[in-house]
């Protein structure tokens, strides 16, 4: 289980270009962090994460979308 602060730290590390979104490419560039995100969201791959929760047409996910995915997987602690 991750706290919101843990999740924000992971997201910041994944968002290499600091555009406020994590792309499929950024997820693949950080396999260790991607594995944590996958386990926290109960997804098996970056593609599944983005197809389930990445709502924009560019194939990326915002922090709020990621936080919602972790909440839906019941892995967000206070």
PDB file of N, CA, C and O in Angstrom:
ATOM      1  N   UNK A   1       0.838  -1.190   0.000  1.00  0.00           N
ATOM      2  CA  UNK A   1       0.000   0.000   0.000  1.00  0.00           C
ATOM      3  C   UNK A   1       0.877   1.246   0.000  1.00  0.00           C
ATOM      4  O   UNK A   1       1.922   1.299   0.649  1.00  0.00           O
ATOM      5  N   UNK A   2       0.427   2.225  -0.734  1.00  0.00           N
ATOM      6  CA  UNK A   2       1.164   3.478  -0.851  1.00  0.00           C
ATOM      7  C   UNK A   2       0.352   4.611  -0.240  1.00  0.00           C
ATOM      8  O   UNK A   2      -0.878   4.606  -0.280  1.00  0.00           O
ATOM      9  N   UNK A   3       1.056   5.570   0.319  1.00  0.00           N
ATOM     10  CA  UNK A   3       0.397   6.795   0.750  1.00  0.00           C
ATOM     11  C   UNK A   3       0.378   7.745  -0.439  1.00  0.00           C
ATOM     12  O   UNK A   3       1.064   7.514  -1.434  1.00  0.00           O
ATOM     13  N   UNK A   4      -0.398   8.801  -0.338  1.00  0.00           N
ATOM     14  CA  UNK A   4      -0.434   9.776  -1.423  1.00  0.00           C
ATOM     15  C   UNK A   4       0.947  10.396  -1.626  1.00  0.00           C
ATOM     16  O   UNK A   4       1.341  10.680  -2.757  1.00  0.00           O
ATOM     17  N   UNK A   5       1.673  10.603  -0.547  1.00  0.00           N
ATOM     18  CA  UNK A   5       3.030  11.160  -0.640  1.00  0.00           C
ATOM     19  C   UNK A   5       3.966  10.189  -1.370  1.00  0.00           C
ATOM     20  O   UNK A   5       4.762  10.615  -2.207  1.00  0.00           O
ATOM     21  N   UNK A   6       3.879   8.903  -1.065  1.00  0.00           N
ATOM     22  CA  UNK A   6       4.676   7.888  -1.769  1.00  0.00           C
ATOM     23  C   UNK A   6       4.361   7.909  -3.255  1.00  0.00           C
ATOM     24  O   UNK A   6       5.256   7.873  -4.099  1.00  0.00           O
ATOM     25  N   UNK A   7       3.082   7.966  -3.553  1.00  0.00           N
ATOM     26  CA  UNK A   7       2.633   7.963  -4.939  1.00  0.00           C
ATOM     27  C   UNK A   7       3.121   9.206  -5.685  1.00  0.00           C
ATOM     28  O   UNK A   7       3.537   9.120  -6.840  1.00  0.00           O
ATOM     29  N   UNK A   8       3.066  10.362  -5.016  1.00  0.00           N
ATOM     30  CA  UNK A   8       3.541  11.590  -5.650  1.00  0.00           C
ATOM     31  C   UNK A   8       5.032  11.490  -5.946  1.00  0.00           C
ATOM     32  O   UNK A   8       5.484  11.936  -7.000  1.00  0.00           O
ATOM     33  N   UNK A   9       5.789  10.918  -5.039  1.00  0.00           N
ATOM     34  CA  UNK A   9       7.226  10.742  -5.244  1.00  0.00           C
ATOM     35  C   UNK A   9       7.500   9.821  -6.432  1.00  0.00           C
ATOM     36  O   UNK A   9       8.348  10.125  -7.271  1.00  0.00           O
ATOM     37  N   UNK A  10       6.788   8.702  -6.507  1.00  0.00           N
ATOM     38  CA  UNK A  10       6.930   7.785  -7.646  1.00  0.00           C
ATOM     39  C   UNK A  10       6.583   8.487  -8.952  1.00  0.00           C
ATOM     40  O   UNK A  10       7.306   8.370  -9.941  1.00  0.00           O
ATOM     41  N   UNK A  11       5.471   9.218  -8.945  1.00  0.00           N
ATOM     42  CA  UNK A  11       5.035   9.910 -10.152  1.00  0.00           C
ATOM     43  C   UNK A  11       6.083  10.927 -10.601  1.00  0.00           C
ATOM     44  O   UNK A  11       6.404  11.010 -11.787  1.00  0.00           O
ATOM     45  N   UNK A  12       6.608  11.690  -9.666  1.00  0.00           N
ATOM     46  CA  UNK A  12       7.622  12.694  -9.997  1.00  0.00           C
ATOM     47  C   UNK A  12       8.854  12.040 -10.605  1.00  0.00           C
ATOM     48  O   UNK A  12       9.427  12.571 -11.556  1.00  0.00           O
ATOM     49  N   UNK A  13       9.265  10.904 -10.075  1.00  0.00           N
ATOM     50  CA  UNK A  13      10.415  10.182 -10.624  1.00  0.00           C
ATOM     51  C   UNK A  13      10.139   9.632 -12.023  1.00  0.00           C
ATOM     52  O   UNK A  13      11.037   9.588 -12.865  1.00  0.00           O
ATOM     53  N   UNK A  14       8.917   9.221 -12.264  1.00  0.00           N
ATOM     54  CA  UNK A  14       8.558   8.691 -13.582  1.00  0.00           C
ATOM     55  C   UNK A  14       8.405   9.798 -14.626  1.00  0.00           C
ATOM     56  O   UNK A  14       8.697   9.587 -15.803  1.00  0.00           O
ATOM     57  N   UNK A  15       7.951  10.964 -14.201  1.00  0.00           N
ATOM     58  CA  UNK A  15       7.676  12.077 -15.118  1.00  0.00           C
ATOM     59  C   UNK A  15       8.976  12.798 -15.463  1.00  0.00           C
ATOM     60  O   UNK A  15       9.241  13.902 -14.987  1.00  0.00           O
ATOM     61  N   UNK A  16       9.772  12.152 -16.294  1.00  0.00           N
ATOM     62  CA  UNK A  16      11.114  12.660 -16.618  1.00  0.00           C
ATOM     63  C   UNK A  16      11.109  14.025 -17.291  1.00  0.00           C
ATOM     64  O   UNK A  16      12.007  14.833 -17.050  1.00  0.00           O
ATOM     65  N   UNK A  17      10.111  14.297 -18.134  1.00  0.00           N
ATOM     66  CA  UNK A  17      10.086  15.591 -18.819  1.00  0.00           C
ATOM     67  C   UNK A  17       9.305  16.651 -18.036  1.00  0.00           C
ATOM     68  O   UNK A  17       9.158  17.784 -18.495  1.00  0.00           O
ATOM     69  N   UNK A  18       8.806  16.278 -16.857  1.00  0.00           N
ATOM     70  CA  UNK A  18       8.119  17.194 -15.947  1.00  0.00           C
ATOM     71  C   UNK A  18       6.940  17.922 -16.607  1.00  0.00           C
ATOM     72  O   UNK A  18       6.729  19.112 -16.372  1.00  0.00           O
ATOM     73  N   UNK A  19       6.176  17.200 -17.432  1.00  0.00           N
ATOM     74  CA  UNK A  19       5.018  17.814 -18.081  1.00  0.00           C
ATOM     75  C   UNK A  19       3.709  17.536 -17.344  1.00  0.00           C
ATOM     76  O   UNK A  19       2.635  17.903 -17.819  1.00  0.00           O
ATOM     77  N   UNK A  20       3.804  16.878 -16.166  1.00  0.00           N
ATOM     78  CA  UNK A  20       2.611  16.593 -15.378  1.00  0.00           C
ATOM     79  C   UNK A  20       1.887  15.329 -15.801  1.00  0.00           C
ATOM     80  O   UNK A  20       0.808  15.027 -15.291  1.00  0.00           O
ATOM     81  N   UNK A  21       2.476  14.587 -16.733  1.00  0.00           N
ATOM     82  CA  UNK A  21       1.899  13.323 -17.207  1.00  0.00           C
ATOM     83  C   UNK A  21       3.014  12.303 -17.339  1.00  0.00           C
ATOM     84  O   UNK A  21       4.164  12.652 -17.605  1.00  0.00           O
ATOM     85  N   UNK A  22       2.661  11.043 -17.151  1.00  0.00           N
ATOM     86  CA  UNK A  22       3.615   9.961 -17.365  1.00  0.00           C
ATOM     87  C   UNK A  22       3.164   9.212 -18.611  1.00  0.00           C
ATOM     88  O   UNK A  22       2.036   8.725 -18.691  1.00  0.00           O
ATOM     89  N   UNK A  23       4.063   9.133 -19.575  1.00  0.00           N
ATOM     90  CA  UNK A  23       3.765   8.468 -20.843  1.00  0.00           C
ATOM     91  C   UNK A  23       4.169   7.004 -20.781  1.00  0.00           C
ATOM     92  O   UNK A  23       4.867   6.568 -19.864  1.00  0.00           O
ATOM     93  N   UNK A  24       3.717   6.263 -21.771  1.00  0.00           N
ATOM     94  CA  UNK A  24       4.102   4.861 -21.897  1.00  0.00           C
ATOM     95  C   UNK A  24       5.622   4.734 -21.977  1.00  0.00           C
ATOM     96  O   UNK A  24       6.210   3.848 -21.357  1.00  0.00           O
ATOM     97  N   UNK A  25       6.245   5.612 -22.733  1.00  0.00           N
ATOM     98  CA  UNK A  25       7.712   5.596 -22.859  1.00  0.00           C
ATOM     99  C   UNK A  25       8.381   5.818 -21.508  1.00  0.00           C
ATOM    100  O   UNK A  25       9.351   5.133 -21.184  1.00  0.00           O
ATOM    101  N   UNK A  26       7.882   6.758 -20.718  1.00  0.00           N
ATOM    102  CA  UNK A  26       8.469   7.023 -19.399  1.00  0.00           C
ATOM    103  C   UNK A  26       8.302   5.815 -18.487  1.00  0.00           C
ATOM    104  O   UNK A  26       9.192   5.508 -17.693  1.00  0.00           O
ATOM    105  N   UNK A  27       7.171   5.129 -18.594  1.00  0.00           N
ATOM    106  CA  UNK A  27       6.975   3.919 -17.786  1.00  0.00           C
ATOM    107  C   UNK A  27       7.983   2.842 -18.165  1.00  0.00           C
ATOM    108  O   UNK A  27       8.527   2.171 -17.288  1.00  0.00           O
ATOM    109  N   UNK A  28       8.237   2.668 -19.457  1.00  0.00           N
ATOM    110  CA  UNK A  28       9.199   1.655 -19.896  1.00  0.00           C
ATOM    111  C   UNK A  28      10.636   2.024 -19.536  1.00  0.00           C
ATOM    112  O   UNK A  28      11.472   1.134 -19.380  1.00  0.00           O
ATOM    113  N   UNK A  29      10.940   3.310 -19.402  1.00  0.00           N
ATOM    114  CA  UNK A  29      12.299   3.735 -19.064  1.00  0.00           C
ATOM    115  C   UNK A  29      12.640   3.485 -17.598  1.00  0.00           C
ATOM    116  O   UNK A  29      13.810   3.547 -17.221  1.00  0.00           O
ATOM    117  N   UNK A  30      11.641   3.206 -16.767  1.00  0.00           N
ATOM    118  CA  UNK A  30      11.865   2.970 -15.342  1.00  0.00           C
ATOM    119  C   UNK A  30      11.206   1.667 -14.920  1.00  0.00           C
ATOM    120  O   UNK A  30      10.170   1.688 -14.255  1.00  0.00           O
ATOM    121  N   UNK A  31      11.793   0.523 -15.299  1.00  0.00           N
ATOM    122  CA  UNK A  31      11.127  -0.753 -15.019  1.00  0.00           C
ATOM    123  C   UNK A  31      10.871  -1.010 -13.534  1.00  0.00           C
ATOM    124  O   UNK A  31       9.844  -1.591 -13.183  1.00  0.00           O
ATOM    125  N   UNK A  32      11.766  -0.596 -12.673  1.00  0.00           N
ATOM    126  CA  UNK A  32      11.568  -0.811 -11.240  1.00  0.00           C
ATOM    127  C   UNK A  32      10.384  -0.026 -10.714  1.00  0.00           C
ATOM    128  O   UNK A  32       9.552  -0.560  -9.980  1.00  0.00           O
ATOM    129  N   UNK A  33      10.307   1.245 -11.091  1.00  0.00           N
ATOM    130  CA  UNK A  33       9.188   2.073 -10.660  1.00  0.00           C
ATOM    131  C   UNK A  33       7.894   1.605 -11.307  1.00  0.00           C
ATOM    132  O   UNK A  33       6.835   1.614 -10.680  1.00  0.00           O
ATOM    133  N   UNK A  34       7.988   1.199 -12.556  1.00  0.00           N
ATOM    134  CA  UNK A  34       6.812   0.684 -13.250  1.00  0.00           C
ATOM    135  C   UNK A  34       6.269  -0.556 -12.528  1.00  0.00           C
ATOM    136  O   UNK A  34       5.054  -0.724 -12.422  1.00  0.00           O
ATOM    137  N   UNK A  35       7.142  -1.408 -12.042  1.00  0.00           N
ATOM    138  CA  UNK A  35       6.704  -2.614 -11.322  1.00  0.00           C
ATOM    139  C   UNK A  35       5.932  -2.233 -10.064  1.00  0.00           C
ATOM    140  O   UNK A  35       4.930  -2.868  -9.734  1.00  0.00           O
ATOM    141  N   UNK A  36       6.391  -1.200  -9.363  1.00  0.00           N
ATOM    142  CA  UNK A  36       5.685  -0.738  -8.160  1.00  0.00           C
ATOM    143  C   UNK A  36       4.308  -0.208  -8.537  1.00  0.00           C
ATOM    144  O   UNK A  36       3.307  -0.546  -7.905  1.00  0.00           O
ATOM    145  N   UNK A  37       4.266   0.631  -9.579  1.00  0.00           N
ATOM    146  CA  UNK A  37       2.991   1.188 -10.034  1.00  0.00           C
ATOM    147  C   UNK A  37       2.044   0.055 -10.454  1.00  0.00           C
ATOM    148  O   UNK A  37       0.861   0.078 -10.114  1.00  0.00           O
ATOM    149  N   UNK A  38       2.558  -0.921 -11.184  1.00  0.00           N
ATOM    150  CA  UNK A  38       1.720  -2.045 -11.629  1.00  0.00           C
ATOM    151  C   UNK A  38       1.137  -2.804 -10.441  1.00  0.00           C
ATOM    152  O   UNK A  38      -0.037  -3.174 -10.449  1.00  0.00           O
ATOM    153  N   UNK A  39       1.959  -3.034  -9.425  1.00  0.00           N
ATOM    154  CA  UNK A  39       1.455  -3.773  -8.269  1.00  0.00           C
ATOM    155  C   UNK A  39       0.438  -2.946  -7.487  1.00  0.00           C
ATOM    156  O   UNK A  39      -0.533  -3.495  -6.965  1.00  0.00           O
ATOM    157  N   UNK A  40       0.646  -1.642  -7.400  1.00  0.00           N
ATOM    158  CA  UNK A  40      -0.281  -0.781  -6.659  1.00  0.00           C
ATOM    159  C   UNK A  40      -1.612  -0.594  -7.385  1.00  0.00           C
ATOM    160  O   UNK A  40      -2.627  -0.307  -6.751  1.00  0.00           O
ATOM    161  N   UNK A  41      -1.615  -0.754  -8.708  1.00  0.00           N
ATOM    162  CA  UNK A  41      -2.844  -0.566  -9.486  1.00  0.00           C
ATOM    163  C   UNK A  41      -3.445  -1.887  -9.957  1.00  0.00           C
ATOM    164  O   UNK A  41      -4.468  -1.898 -10.642  1.00  0.00           O
ATOM    165  N   UNK A  42      -2.813  -2.994  -9.593  1.00  0.00           N
ATOM    166  CA  UNK A  42      -3.263  -4.324 -10.014  1.00  0.00           C
ATOM    167  C   UNK A  42      -3.341  -4.445 -11.534  1.00  0.00           C
ATOM    168  O   UNK A  42      -4.291  -5.010 -12.076  1.00  0.00           O
ATOM    169  N   UNK A  43      -2.336  -3.910 -12.206  1.00  0.00           N
ATOM    170  CA  UNK A  43      -2.231  -4.056 -13.654  1.00  0.00           C
ATOM    171  C   UNK A  43      -0.968  -4.836 -13.970  1.00  0.00           C
ATOM    172  O   UNK A  43      -0.033  -4.866 -13.169  1.00  0.00           O
ATOM    173  N   UNK A  44      -0.940  -5.465 -15.136  1.00  0.00           N
ATOM    174  CA  UNK A  44       0.201  -6.322 -15.456  1.00  0.00           C
ATOM    175  C   UNK A  44       1.217  -5.658 -16.379  1.00  0.00           C
ATOM    176  O   UNK A  44       2.317  -6.180 -16.560  1.00  0.00           O
ATOM    177  N   UNK A  45       0.862  -4.508 -16.967  1.00  0.00           N
ATOM    178  CA  UNK A  45       1.783  -3.866 -17.896  1.00  0.00           C
ATOM    179  C   UNK A  45       1.460  -2.375 -17.996  1.00  0.00           C
ATOM    180  O   UNK A  45       0.364  -1.946 -17.636  1.00  0.00           O
ATOM    181  N   UNK A  46       2.427  -1.585 -18.489  1.00  0.00           N
ATOM    182  CA  UNK A  46       2.146  -0.163 -18.701  1.00  0.00           C
ATOM    183  C   UNK A  46       0.976   0.038 -19.667  1.00  0.00           C
ATOM    184  O   UNK A  46       0.169   0.949 -19.479  1.00  0.00           O
ATOM    185  N   UNK A  47       0.880  -0.801 -20.691  1.00  0.00           N
ATOM    186  CA  UNK A  47      -0.222  -0.671 -21.645  1.00  0.00           C
ATOM    187  C   UNK A  47      -1.573  -0.858 -20.957  1.00  0.00           C
ATOM    188  O   UNK A  47      -2.522  -0.119 -21.223  1.00  0.00           O
ATOM    189  N   UNK A  48      -1.650  -1.850 -20.071  1.00  0.00           N
ATOM    190  CA  UNK A  48      -2.906  -2.090 -19.365  1.00  0.00           C
ATOM    191  C   UNK A  48      -3.240  -0.915 -18.454  1.00  0.00           C
ATOM    192  O   UNK A  48      -4.391  -0.483 -18.390  1.00  0.00           O
ATOM    193  N   UNK A  49      -2.238  -0.399 -17.751  1.00  0.00           N
ATOM    194  CA  UNK A  49      -2.450   0.751 -16.883  1.00  0.00           C
ATOM    195  C   UNK A  49      -3.021   1.920 -17.683  1.00  0.00           C
ATOM    196  O   UNK A  49      -4.016   2.523 -17.282  1.00  0.00           O
ATOM    197  N   UNK A  50      -2.393   2.238 -18.811  1.00  0.00           N
ATOM    198  CA  UNK A  50      -2.841   3.379 -19.594  1.00  0.00           C
ATOM    199  C   UNK A  50      -4.177   3.124 -20.285  1.00  0.00           C
ATOM    200  O   UNK A  50      -4.982   4.046 -20.419  1.00  0.00           O
ATOM    201  N   UNK A  51      -4.429   1.897 -20.723  1.00  0.00           N
ATOM    202  CA  UNK A  51      -5.716   1.641 -21.375  1.00  0.00           C
ATOM    203  C   UNK A  51      -6.855   1.673 -20.363  1.00  0.00           C
ATOM    204  O   UNK A  51      -7.972   2.071 -20.695  1.00  0.00           O
ATOM    205  N   UNK A  52      -6.580   1.261 -19.145  1.00  0.00           N
ATOM    206  CA  UNK A  52      -7.614   1.286 -18.107  1.00  0.00           C
ATOM    207  C   UNK A  52      -7.822   2.670 -17.526  1.00  0.00           C
ATOM    208  O   UNK A  52      -8.959   3.092 -17.316  1.00  0.00           O
ATOM    209  N   UNK A  53      -6.721   3.389 -17.262  1.00  0.00           N
ATOM    210  CA  UNK A  53      -6.818   4.617 -16.472  1.00  0.00           C
ATOM    211  C   UNK A  53      -6.305   5.873 -17.163  1.00  0.00           C
ATOM    212  O   UNK A  53      -6.643   6.978 -16.740  1.00  0.00           O
ATOM    213  N   UNK A  54      -5.507   5.739 -18.205  1.00  0.00           N
ATOM    214  CA  UNK A  54      -4.997   6.912 -18.911  1.00  0.00           C
ATOM    215  C   UNK A  54      -6.078   7.430 -19.848  1.00  0.00           C
ATOM    216  O   UNK A  54      -6.377   6.807 -20.867  1.00  0.00           O
ATOM    217  N   UNK A  55      -6.646   8.544 -19.511  1.00  0.00           N
ATOM    218  CA  UNK A  55      -7.831   8.993 -20.213  1.00  0.00           C
ATOM    219  C   UNK A  55      -7.542   9.907 -21.397  1.00  0.00           C
ATOM    220  O   UNK A  55      -8.463  10.233 -22.146  1.00  0.00           O
ATOM    221  N   UNK A  56      -6.308  10.328 -21.590  1.00  0.00           N
ATOM    222  CA  UNK A  56      -6.058  11.235 -22.704  1.00  0.00           C
ATOM    223  C   UNK A  56      -5.636  10.487 -23.960  1.00  0.00           C
ATOM    224  O   UNK A  56      -5.204   9.336 -23.900  1.00  0.00           O
ATOM    225  N   UNK A  57      -5.767  11.150 -25.083  1.00  0.00           N
ATOM    226  CA  UNK A  57      -5.492  10.518 -26.371  1.00  0.00           C
ATOM    227  C   UNK A  57      -4.010  10.321 -26.639  1.00  0.00           C
ATOM    228  O   UNK A  57      -3.644   9.616 -27.580  1.00  0.00           O
ATOM    229  N   UNK A  58      -3.157  10.926 -25.836  1.00  0.00           N
ATOM    230  CA  UNK A  58      -1.714  10.816 -26.035  1.00  0.00           C
ATOM    231  C   UNK A  58      -1.127   9.565 -25.405  1.00  0.00           C
ATOM    232  O   UNK A  58       0.059   9.284 -25.581  1.00  0.00           O
ATOM    233  N   UNK A  59      -1.929   8.817 -24.683  1.00  0.00           N
ATOM    234  CA  UNK A  59      -1.421   7.612 -24.042  1.00  0.00           C
ATOM    235  C   UNK A  59      -0.562   7.909 -22.831  1.00  0.00           C
ATOM    236  O   UNK A  59       0.494   7.305 -22.647  1.00  0.00           O
ATOM    237  N   UNK A  60      -1.013   8.836 -22.006  1.00  0.00           N
ATOM    238  CA  UNK A  60      -0.293   9.153 -20.777  1.00  0.00           C
ATOM    239  C   UNK A  60      -1.291   9.259 -19.633  1.00  0.00           C
ATOM    240  O   UNK A  60      -2.504   9.280 -19.846  1.00  0.00           O
ATOM    241  N   UNK A  61      -0.764   9.325 -18.429  1.00  0.00           N
ATOM    242  CA  UNK A  61      -1.609   9.352 -17.239  1.00  0.00           C
ATOM    243  C   UNK A  61      -1.145  10.486 -16.330  1.00  0.00           C
ATOM    244  O   UNK A  61       0.055  10.701 -16.160  1.00  0.00           O
ATOM    245  N   UNK A  62      -2.098  11.207 -15.749  1.00  0.00           N
ATOM    246  CA  UNK A  62      -1.775  12.290 -14.819  1.00  0.00           C
ATOM    247  C   UNK A  62      -1.673  11.725 -13.404  1.00  0.00           C
ATOM    248  O   UNK A  62      -2.042  10.578 -13.154  1.00  0.00           O
ATOM    249  N   UNK A  63      -1.172  12.540 -12.491  1.00  0.00           N
ATOM    250  CA  UNK A  63      -1.080  12.101 -11.097  1.00  0.00           C
ATOM    251  C   UNK A  63      -2.467  11.777 -10.545  1.00  0.00           C
ATOM    252  O   UNK A  63      -2.637  10.770  -9.858  1.00  0.00           O
ATOM    253  N   UNK A  64      -3.453  12.613 -10.834  1.00  0.00           N
ATOM    254  CA  UNK A  64      -4.811  12.374 -10.322  1.00  0.00           C
ATOM    255  C   UNK A  64      -5.377  11.064 -10.857  1.00  0.00           C
ATOM    256  O   UNK A  64      -6.037  10.332 -10.120  1.00  0.00           O
ATOM    257  N   UNK A  65      -5.128  10.758 -12.133  1.00  0.00           N
ATOM    258  CA  UNK A  65      -5.587   9.487 -12.707  1.00  0.00           C
ATOM    259  C   UNK A  65      -4.876   8.313 -12.047  1.00  0.00           C
ATOM    260  O   UNK A  65      -5.494   7.285 -11.770  1.00  0.00           O
ATOM    261  N   UNK A  66      -3.593   8.463 -11.798  1.00  0.00           N
ATOM    262  CA  UNK A  66      -2.847   7.402 -11.129  1.00  0.00           C
ATOM    263  C   UNK A  66      -3.357   7.193  -9.712  1.00  0.00           C
ATOM    264  O   UNK A  66      -3.541   6.059  -9.271  1.00  0.00           O
ATOM    265  N   UNK A  67      -3.584   8.285  -9.007  1.00  0.00           N
ATOM    266  CA  UNK A  67      -4.105   8.198  -7.636  1.00  0.00           C
ATOM    267  C   UNK A  67      -5.460   7.492  -7.634  1.00  0.00           C
ATOM    268  O   UNK A  67      -5.723   6.663  -6.763  1.00  0.00           O
ATOM    269  N   UNK A  68      -6.310   7.809  -8.588  1.00  0.00           N
ATOM    270  CA  UNK A  68      -7.620   7.159  -8.694  1.00  0.00           C
ATOM    271  C   UNK A  68      -7.468   5.667  -8.975  1.00  0.00           C
ATOM    272  O   UNK A  68      -8.218   4.858  -8.429  1.00  0.00           O
ATOM    273  N   UNK A  69      -6.513   5.295  -9.814  1.00  0.00           N
ATOM    274  CA  UNK A  69      -6.267   3.878 -10.118  1.00  0.00           C
ATOM    275  C   UNK A  69      -5.836   3.125  -8.864  1.00  0.00           C
ATOM    276  O   UNK A  69      -6.295   2.010  -8.618  1.00  0.00           O
ATOM    277  N   UNK A  70      -4.963   3.730  -8.079  1.00  0.00           N
ATOM    278  CA  UNK A  70      -4.500   3.089  -6.837  1.00  0.00           C
ATOM    279  C   UNK A  70      -5.658   2.977  -5.843  1.00  0.00           C
ATOM    280  O   UNK A  70      -5.789   1.968  -5.151  1.00  0.00           O
ATOM    281  N   UNK A  71      -6.489   4.005  -5.773  1.00  0.00           N
ATOM    282  CA  UNK A  71      -7.674   3.947  -4.889  1.00  0.00           C
ATOM    283  C   UNK A  71      -8.590   2.809  -5.317  1.00  0.00           C
ATOM    284  O   UNK A  71      -9.062   2.043  -4.477  1.00  0.00           O
ATOM    285  N   UNK A  72      -8.845   2.692  -6.623  1.00  0.00           N
ATOM    286  CA  UNK A  72      -9.745   1.636  -7.118  1.00  0.00           C
ATOM    287  C   UNK A  72      -9.188   0.251  -6.816  1.00  0.00           C
ATOM    288  O   UNK A  72      -9.949  -0.700  -6.643  1.00  0.00           O
ATOM    289  N   UNK A  73      -7.875   0.134  -6.752  1.00  0.00           N
ATOM    290  CA  UNK A  73      -7.250  -1.156  -6.424  1.00  0.00           C
ATOM    291  C   UNK A  73      -7.161  -1.366  -4.908  1.00  0.00           C
ATOM    292  O   UNK A  73      -6.607  -2.360  -4.440  1.00  0.00           O
ATOM    293  N   UNK A  74      -7.715  -0.417  -4.153  1.00  0.00           N
ATOM    294  CA  UNK A  74      -7.705  -0.466  -2.679  1.00  0.00           C
ATOM    295  C   UNK A  74      -6.298  -0.528  -2.107  1.00  0.00           C
ATOM    296  O   UNK A  74      -6.056  -1.217  -1.117  1.00  0.00           O
ATOM    297  N   UNK A  75      -5.356   0.203  -2.738  1.00  0.00           N
ATOM    298  CA  UNK A  75      -3.980   0.202  -2.276  1.00  0.00           C
ATOM    299  C   UNK A  75      -3.487   1.587  -1.846  1.00  0.00           C
ATOM    300  O   UNK A  75      -2.280   1.802  -1.730  1.00  0.00           O
ATOM    301  N   UNK A  76      -4.407   2.524  -1.611  1.00  0.00           N
ATOM    302  CA  UNK A  76      -4.003   3.854  -1.153  1.00  0.00           C
ATOM    303  C   UNK A  76      -4.299   3.958   0.323  1.00  0.00           C
ATOM    304  O   UNK A  76      -5.449   3.831   0.743  1.00  0.00           O
ATOM    305  N   UNK A  77      -3.264   4.190   1.117  1.00  0.00           N
ATOM    306  CA  UNK A  77      -3.468   4.348   2.561  1.00  0.00           C
ATOM    307  C   UNK A  77      -3.384   5.825   2.914  1.00  0.00           C
ATOM    308  O   UNK A  77      -2.851   6.639   2.160  1.00  0.00           O
ATOM    309  N   UNK A  78      -3.925   6.143   4.077  1.00  0.00           N
ATOM    310  CA  UNK A  78      -3.930   7.550   4.480  1.00  0.00           C
ATOM    311  C   UNK A  78      -2.632   8.002   5.073  1.00  0.00           C
ATOM    312  O   UNK A  78      -2.500   9.165   5.456  1.00  0.00           O
TER     313      UNK A  78
END
